Amino acid sequence: MNKVFTSICTIMIFIPWTILIFRLNDWALESPTAKIMISIYAVFMIFSGFFTLFTYLKMDRGALMKICLMINCLYALGGVAAIVLIVAPMS
């Protein structure tokens, strides 16, 4: 079971980078679509950070999980920052 969760956490590292592929399209750069897409990716990044932290604390403390924990927690911080920038009113 540890290998399954470690694999999920490892795959979660690469999913946020798929936004670069979507952003090549013109429709992804328009205002409502861009906000929605960035919000979805930010929520996923926050979820992956918490999921990896939970997996690390409860199940697996291997070297690969330490790397996944570090990267996914950085992604989670970036996701929180993106949500704050979207929600905060511009003055």
Buried (B, 14 or more C-beta within 10 A) or exposed (E): EEEEBBEBBBEBBEEBEEBEEBEEEEEBEEEEBBEEBBBEBBEBBBBBBEBBBEBBEEBBEEEEBEEBBEBBBEBBEBBBEBBEEEEEEEE
